[in-house]
Amino acid sequence: MNEVSISVIVPIYKIEAYLPQCIDSILDQSFTDFELILVDNGSPDNCPQICDEYASKDNRIKVIHKEHGQLLSGRKEGLKNAKGKYVAYIDGDDWVDKFYLDILFKLAEVNESDLVVTGHFREFDGKIETIKPSYTGVFEEPEIKNSILPKAMYNGTFCEHEISTYVWSKLFKRELLNEVLFEVPGEIVMGEDAAITYTYLSISKKLTISRIPLYYYRQRHDSILKSIKNSTIEYYRLGLLKNFLELKLSPFLDKDNLNTQILYYLYSLILVRSGGLIHDASGNIIFNPFLKTKKNSKVIVYSSGSFGRHLISSISKSNFFQIVKWIDIDFHELNIGDNFVNPPSSIINAEYDFLIIATTNPSVFKSIHAELALMGTDPKKIVQINTDEKEICQLLQQLGFDND
């Protein structure tokens, strides 16, 4: 295949129910100068056949069947076979707007950018939330190095990124991506997008950020609850991520800034995956991040999203807190440890000690806090997450992050 403007790479594994919508949305693009590389990552369902059927009908599609590996291996295999000037990644259970590639390409070409970042939609159980970058513009290399990169992972408010970690909703230059992607260790399976995005950002000479949401990210019920199964292995993998980010970003950032950024980023990953209550290798709870709470506190948990589900699961297994109620404005038919989601209107202030808003996003926290206040929730009972840098540093040391 001759060189094209954009190579669209779709890693695929066990998503047969969603894959046709993803592929159809790409083939229906108003922009036509692209190739579509479908990477079957050893999927055991009907995904391989679906890929082959589409390829037989459209010569823009190239299918790669490979042995099963982590998501990163699929992204690498796709890039090895890419011919485009630019590369766009799309997850196989997501889909994109008709003008997705058209707008990405124009933003890159008009501004001669190495990296384009846009907004996206988050779809969860039929409800769609619009998520946009906090600012827009075209940024030259000095501003990237001096202003954006020092806040990329942690902008001073926990845990808010200046640039989102996701490789989707972005457009990369293939020649630059080749310099980055294949150096990311294959054992990194949590935070691999950050390893790619922030390393790539560090070598970019021009960045364009747009608020236009064009990508539909599907948060699935069957993929959201991925708790830590073996903490020793997971923390080892996070250690690899830490070492990689330090190696690649240390030439561009001063040591204190880099350490703080990585510290808070790792902490946010561990919080969500562990369900807030952090265990050691023996399964003992060594850190409770929810300020003011203590063992046997009667709590209400707000959020049926990723963090909320992990938290409910963690409490149910450990009995560290007494769960009074599980609430969310987005009602879902969920049951974890005999806990079911209720509407926020069901809260009675006298029945609980504390209310935990299970999110690491400060904007989301403020919004939920304000809505709960309108319904008469006692603001003194809403707890904050511990973000004391010294205590977090001690926690990571206790988990072994100072060890080689």
C-alpha positions as CSV (number, residue, x, y, z in Angstrom):
1,M,0.0,0.0,0.0
2,N,1.3,3.4,-0.9
3,E,1.8,6.1,1.7
4,V,-1.4,7.7,3.0
5,S,-2.1,10.7,5.2
6,I,-3.3,8.8,8.3
7,S,-2.8,5.3,9.6
8,V,-5.7,4.4,11.9
9,I,-4.7,1.5,14.2
10,V,-7.3,-0.5,16.2
11,P,-6.1,-3.1,18.7
12,I,-8.8,-5.7,19.2
13,Y,-9.4,-8.3,21.9
14,K,-12.7,-9.8,23.0
15,I,-15.0,-7.0,21.9
16,E,-17.1,-8.6,19.2
17,A,-20.3,-6.9,20.4
18,Y,-18.8,-3.4,19.8
19,L,-16.3,-3.9,16.9
20,P,-18.7,-3.4,14.0
21,Q,-19.8,0.0,15.3
22,C,-16.1,1.0,15.7
23,I,-15.1,-0.1,12.2
24,D,-18.2,1.4,10.5
25,S,-17.6,4.8,12.2
26,I,-14.0,4.7,10.7
27,L,-15.1,3.6,7.2
28,D,-17.8,6.4,7.2
29,Q,-15.2,9.2,7.7
30,S,-15.6,12.3,5.6
31,F,-11.7,12.2,5.3
32,T,-10.8,9.3,2.9
33,D,-7.0,9.3,2.7
34,F,-6.3,6.8,5.4
35,E,-5.5,3.1,5.9
36,L,-7.2,1.1,8.6
37,I,-5.0,-1.4,10.4
38,L,-7.0,-3.9,12.5
39,V,-4.8,-5.8,15.0
40,D,-6.4,-9.0,16.2
41,N,-4.6,-9.5,19.5
42,G,-5.3,-13.2,19.6
43,S,-9.0,-12.7,20.3
44,P,-10.8,-15.9,21.1
45,D,-14.3,-14.7,20.0
46,N,-15.6,-13.8,16.6
47,C,-13.4,-10.6,16.3
48,P,-10.9,-12.3,13.8
49,Q,-13.7,-13.3,11.5
50,I,-15.3,-9.8,11.7
51,C,-12.0,-8.2,10.8
52,D,-11.5,-10.5,7.8
53,E,-15.0,-9.9,6.6
54,Y,-14.6,-6.1,6.6
55,A,-11.2,-6.4,4.9
56,S,-12.7,-8.5,2.1
57,K,-15.0,-5.6,1.3
58,D,-12.7,-2.6,1.6
59,N,-9.2,-2.4,0.3
60,R,-8.2,0.3,2.9
61,I,-8.3,-2.3,5.6
62,K,-5.3,-4.4,6.6
63,V,-5.8,-7.1,9.2
64,I,-3.0,-8.4,11.4
65,H,-3.6,-11.6,13.3
66,K,-1.1,-12.1,16.2
67,E,-0.7,-14.2,19.3
68,H,-2.4,-12.7,22.4
69,G,-0.4,-10.0,24.2
70,Q,-1.1,-6.9,26.2
71,L,-2.7,-3.9,24.6
72,L,0.7,-2.3,24.1
73,S,1.9,-5.2,21.9
74,G,-1.1,-4.6,19.6
75,R,-0.3,-0.9,19.3
76,K,3.3,-1.7,18.5
77,E,2.4,-4.3,15.8
78,G,0.0,-1.8,14.2
79,L,2.7,0.9,14.0
80,K,5.2,-1.6,12.5
81,N,2.8,-2.0,9.6
82,A,1.7,1.7,9.3
83,K,2.4,3.8,6.2
84,G,0.8,7.1,7.1
85,K,2.3,10.4,7.8
86,Y,0.2,10.5,10.9
87,V,-1.1,7.8,13.3
88,A,-4.4,7.8,15.1
89,Y,-5.3,5.1,17.7
90,I,-8.8,4.0,18.3
91,D,-9.8,1.3,20.8
92,G,-12.0,-1.4,19.2
93,D,-14.9,-0.9,21.6
94,D,-15.1,2.9,21.0
95,W,-16.3,4.8,18.0
96,V,-15.6,8.2,16.4
97,D,-17.5,11.1,14.8
98,K,-17.8,11.3,11.0
99,F,-15.4,14.3,10.9
100,Y,-12.9,12.8,13.4
101,L,-10.0,12.3,11.0
102,D,-10.8,15.3,8.9
103,I,-10.5,17.7,11.8
104,L,-7.5,16.0,13.3
105,F,-5.7,16.2,10.0
106,K,-6.5,19.8,9.4
107,L,-5.4,20.8,12.9
108,A,-2.1,19.0,12.4
109,E,-1.4,20.4,8.8
110,V,-2.5,24.0,9.3
111,N,-0.5,24.3,12.5
112,E,2.4,22.1,11.4
113,S,2.0,20.2,14.6
114,D,3.7,17.0,15.9
115,L,0.9,16.3,18.3
116,V,-2.8,17.1,18.2
117,V,-5.0,16.8,21.3
118,T,-8.8,17.0,21.2
119,G,-11.8,16.6,23.5
120,H,-13.9,13.4,23.7
121,F,-17.2,12.0,24.9
122,R,-17.4,9.4,27.7
123,E,-20.3,7.0,27.2
124,F,-21.4,4.9,30.1
125,D,-24.6,2.8,30.1
126,G,-26.2,5.0,27.4
127,K,-25.3,8.3,29.1
128,I,-22.8,10.6,27.4
129,E,-20.5,13.1,29.2
130,T,-18.5,15.7,27.2
131,I,-14.9,16.1,28.4
132,K,-12.8,18.9,27.0
133,P,-9.2,20.2,27.6
134,S,-9.0,23.1,30.0
135,Y,-7.5,25.4,27.3
136,T,-6.8,25.4,23.6
137,G,-4.1,26.8,21.3
138,V,-0.9,26.2,19.4
139,F,2.2,25.8,21.4
140,E,5.8,26.0,20.3
141,E,8.7,23.9,21.7
142,P,9.8,26.4,24.4
143,E,6.3,26.6,25.8
144,I,5.9,22.8,25.7
145,K,9.1,22.3,27.6
146,N,8.7,25.2,30.1
147,S,5.0,25.4,30.7
148,I,3.1,22.3,29.5
149,L,5.5,19.4,30.3
150,P,6.1,20.5,33.9
151,K,2.3,20.1,34.5
152,A,1.5,17.3,32.1
153,M,0.8,14.6,34.6
154,Y,0.0,16.8,37.6
155,N,-1.0,20.4,37.2
156,G,-1.0,21.2,40.9
157,T,-4.5,20.0,41.7
158,F,-4.9,16.3,42.5
159,C,-5.2,14.5,40.2
160,E,-5.7,16.7,37.2
161,H,-3.5,16.2,34.1
162,E,-2.6,19.2,31.9
163,I,-2.5,16.7,29.0
164,S,-4.7,13.6,29.1
165,T,-2.8,10.3,29.2
166,Y,-4.9,8.6,26.5
167,V,-3.3,7.9,23.1
168,W,-6.8,8.0,21.5
169,S,-8.3,11.4,20.8
170,K,-4.8,12.4,19.6
171,L,-2.9,12.5,16.3
172,F,0.8,11.6,16.2
173,K,3.4,11.9,13.6
174,R,4.5,8.4,12.6
175,E,8.2,9.2,12.4
176,L,8.2,10.6,16.0
177,L,6.0,7.8,17.4
178,N,8.6,5.3,16.0
179,E,11.2,6.9,18.3
180,V,9.0,6.4,21.4
181,L,6.7,3.5,21.2
182,F,9.1,0.6,20.8
183,E,11.1,1.7,23.8
184,V,8.1,1.4,26.2
185,P,8.6,-1.9,28.1
186,G,6.0,-4.5,27.2
187,E,5.5,-5.4,30.9
188,I,3.9,-2.0,31.5
189,V,0.2,-2.7,31.5
190,M,-1.1,0.1,33.7
191,G,-0.2,3.6,32.6
192,E,1.2,2.5,29.3
193,D,-0.7,5.4,27.6
194,A,1.1,7.8,29.9
195,A,4.4,6.3,29.0
196,I,3.7,6.9,25.3
197,T,2.0,10.3,25.5
198,Y,4.3,12.1,27.9
199,T,7.5,10.8,26.3
200,Y,6.2,11.8,22.9
201,L,5.2,15.2,24.2
202,S,8.8,15.7,25.4
203,I,10.2,15.4,21.9
204,S,7.4,17.3,20.2
205,K,8.3,20.7,18.7
206,K,4.7,21.9,18.2
207,L,1.5,21.0,19.9
208,T,-2.1,21.9,19.0
209,I,-4.9,21.5,21.6
210,S,-8.6,21.7,20.5
211,R,-11.7,21.4,22.6
212,I,-13.8,19.8,19.8
213,P,-15.0,16.4,21.1
214,L,-14.9,13.8,18.3
215,Y,-14.0,10.5,20.0
216,Y,-16.6,8.4,21.9
217,Y,-15.0,6.5,24.7
218,R,-17.1,3.6,25.9
219,Q,-16.8,2.7,29.6
220,R,-18.0,-0.8,29.7
221,H,-19.5,-2.7,32.6
222,D,-17.5,-5.8,31.9
223,S,-14.1,-4.1,31.8
224,I,-14.4,-1.4,34.6
225,L,-13.8,-3.6,37.6
226,K,-10.2,-4.7,37.3
227,S,-8.9,-4.7,40.8
228,I,-5.4,-5.6,41.9
229,K,-5.1,-9.4,41.9
230,N,-1.4,-9.7,42.7
231,S,-0.1,-6.5,44.3
232,T,3.6,-7.6,44.0
233,I,3.4,-7.9,40.3
234,E,1.3,-4.8,39.8
235,Y,3.6,-2.6,41.9
236,Y,6.6,-4.1,40.0
237,R,5.0,-3.0,36.7
238,L,4.2,0.4,38.1
239,G,7.9,0.5,39.1
240,L,8.8,-0.1,35.5
241,L,6.5,2.8,34.5
242,K,8.1,5.1,37.1
243,N,11.6,4.2,35.9
244,F,10.7,4.7,32.3
245,L,9.1,8.1,32.9
246,E,12.1,9.2,35.0
247,L,14.6,8.1,32.3
248,K,12.7,9.8,29.4
249,L,11.6,13.0,31.1
250,S,14.6,13.8,33.3
251,P,16.5,15.6,30.5
252,F,13.6,18.0,30.2
253,L,12.3,18.5,33.8
254,D,14.1,19.4,37.1
255,K,14.2,16.5,39.6
256,D,11.8,17.9,42.1
257,N,9.1,18.6,39.5
258,L,9.5,15.2,37.9
259,N,9.4,13.4,41.2
260,T,6.2,15.2,42.3
261,Q,4.5,14.6,39.0
262,I,5.3,10.9,39.0
263,L,4.4,10.6,42.7
264,Y,0.9,11.9,42.3
265,Y,0.3,10.0,39.0
266,L,1.3,6.7,40.6
267,Y,-0.8,7.5,43.7
268,S,-3.9,8.1,41.6
269,L,-3.4,4.8,39.7
270,I,-2.9,2.8,42.9
271,L,-5.9,4.5,44.5
272,V,-8.3,3.5,41.8
273,R,-7.0,0.0,41.2
274,S,-6.8,-0.8,45.0
275,G,-10.2,0.7,45.7
276,G,-8.8,3.5,47.9
277,L,-7.8,1.2,50.8
278,I,-4.3,0.2,50.0
279,H,-3.0,-3.2,51.0
280,D,0.5,-4.6,51.3
281,A,1.6,-7.9,49.7
282,S,0.1,-9.8,52.6
283,G,-3.3,-8.2,52.1
284,N,-3.2,-6.0,55.2
285,I,-4.6,-2.5,54.9
286,I,-1.6,-0.1,55.3
287,F,-3.1,3.2,54.1
288,N,-6.6,4.7,54.3
289,P,-6.6,7.8,52.1
290,F,-10.0,9.2,53.2
291,L,-9.4,12.0,55.6
292,K,-11.3,11.9,58.9
293,T,-12.6,8.4,58.4
294,K,-11.4,5.4,60.5
295,K,-12.1,1.7,60.8
296,N,-15.8,0.9,61.2
297,S,-16.9,4.4,60.1
298,K,-20.4,4.3,58.6
299,V,-20.0,5.5,55.1
300,I,-21.9,6.4,52.0
301,V,-20.0,5.9,48.7
302,Y,-20.9,8.1,45.8
303,S,-20.0,6.9,42.3
304,S,-20.7,3.7,40.3
305,G,-17.8,4.4,38.0
306,S,-14.4,2.8,38.1
307,F,-13.2,4.1,41.5
308,G,-16.6,3.7,43.1
309,R,-16.9,0.0,42.1
310,H,-13.3,-0.7,43.2
311,L,-14.0,1.0,46.5
312,I,-17.3,-0.9,47.2
313,S,-15.5,-4.1,46.3
314,S,-12.6,-3.3,48.6
315,I,-14.8,-2.4,51.5
316,S,-17.0,-5.5,51.0
317,K,-13.9,-7.8,51.2
318,S,-12.1,-6.1,54.0
319,N,-15.1,-4.8,56.2
320,F,-12.9,-1.8,57.0
321,F,-15.9,0.6,56.7
322,Q,-19.6,-0.1,57.3
323,I,-21.3,0.6,54.0
324,V,-24.6,2.4,54.7
325,K,-25.5,3.2,51.1
326,W,-24.1,3.3,47.6
327,I,-25.4,6.2,45.5
328,D,-25.0,7.8,42.1
329,I,-26.9,10.3,40.0
330,D,-26.3,7.9,37.1
331,F,-28.3,4.9,38.2
332,H,-27.1,1.5,37.2
333,E,-28.4,-2.0,37.9
334,L,-25.3,-3.1,39.9
335,N,-24.7,-5.4,42.8
336,I,-21.3,-5.7,44.5
337,G,-21.2,-7.5,47.9
338,D,-25.0,-7.1,48.2
339,N,-24.7,-3.4,47.7
340,F,-27.0,-1.8,45.2
341,V,-26.8,1.7,43.6
342,N,-29.4,4.2,45.0
343,P,-30.2,7.8,44.0
344,P,-28.6,10.7,46.0
345,S,-32.1,11.7,47.2
346,S,-32.1,8.6,49.4
347,I,-29.5,10.0,51.8
348,I,-30.5,10.6,55.4
349,N,-27.8,12.7,57.2
350,A,-28.3,10.9,60.5
351,E,-27.6,7.4,59.2
352,Y,-23.9,7.8,58.3
353,D,-20.6,9.3,59.5
354,F,-19.0,10.2,56.2
355,L,-19.7,10.4,52.5
356,I,-16.9,9.4,50.1
357,I,-17.0,10.8,46.6
358,A,-15.0,8.2,44.8
359,T,-13.2,10.3,42.2
360,T,-9.6,11.6,41.8
361,N,-10.8,14.3,39.4
362,P,-11.1,17.6,41.3
363,S,-13.6,19.1,38.9
364,V,-15.9,16.2,39.2
365,F,-15.5,16.3,43.0
366,K,-16.5,19.9,43.1
367,S,-19.5,19.4,40.9
368,I,-20.8,16.5,42.9
369,H,-20.2,18.3,46.1
370,A,-22.2,21.2,44.9
371,E,-25.1,19.0,43.8
372,L,-25.2,17.1,47.1
373,A,-25.2,20.4,49.0
374,L,-28.4,21.4,47.1
375,M,-30.1,18.3,48.4
376,G,-29.2,19.1,52.0
377,T,-26.2,16.8,52.4
378,D,-24.0,17.8,55.4
379,P,-20.9,19.2,53.8
380,K,-18.8,18.4,56.9
381,K,-19.4,14.7,56.3
382,I,-18.0,14.8,52.8
383,V,-14.4,13.6,53.0
384,Q,-11.4,14.6,51.0
385,I,-8.6,12.3,49.8
386,N,-5.3,12.6,51.5
387,T,-2.9,14.4,49.1
388,D,0.0,15.1,51.6
389,E,3.1,14.7,49.5
390,K,5.2,13.4,52.4
391,E,2.7,10.8,53.4
392,I,2.3,9.6,49.8
393,C,6.0,9.4,49.5
394,Q,6.2,7.3,52.6
395,L,3.4,5.1,51.3
396,L,5.2,4.4,48.0
397,Q,8.4,3.6,49.9
398,Q,6.5,1.2,52.0
399,L,5.2,-0.4,48.8
400,G,8.7,-0.9,47.6
401,F,9.0,1.9,45.0
402,D,12.5,2.9,46.4
403,N,13.8,-0.5,45.6
404,D,15.4,-1.4,42.2
